[in-house]
Amino acid sequence: MNHASGNKSVTKAAASVAASATHSHEIDTLGFKYAAIDVVYSPFTAATASYASVLKVQESDASGSGQADVSGLSVTAGAGSTTGASVGAIARFNVDLRGRKRYLTVVTSPGNTVAVVTNARLTKAEQAAYDATTAGVNDYKSL
């Protein structure tokens, strides 16, 4: 199997998340063996102690409940201002899903009011994506 065709994208965007408010994104990993999760923060100009006061991944066997922090998947975020930058900050979690619970939830609280996008690329699927719906995208093309 070509693993590039055996992946799915799952994205959640928030145009504005207030400083210290919470942005969370639950990801159903059923049928996949790996996940690469990016958390992208828009540029900000105010210097803060960190670009996020909370940034972690939790897991659960049930959707919407029972989440527990995953050991080793939390970040003490970096400090600074991003004046003039095209991206404020990006954090990535690479997760081996074998032996993990079905649902992963990314939780973040930004240090400034920013836009936040979380994108998970689930790979090594039990069944390859064959159209836009199964790939989690708007348009799907293959050669």
PyMOL commands that set and color helices and strands:
alter all, ss='L'
color gray80, all
select helices_A, chain A and resi 3-5+132-135
alter helices_A, ss='H'
color red, helices_A
select strands_A, chain A and resi 8-17+23-28+34-41+52-60+68-74+89-96+103-110+114-123
alter strands_A, ss='S'
color yellow, strands_A
deselect
rebuild
show_as cartoon
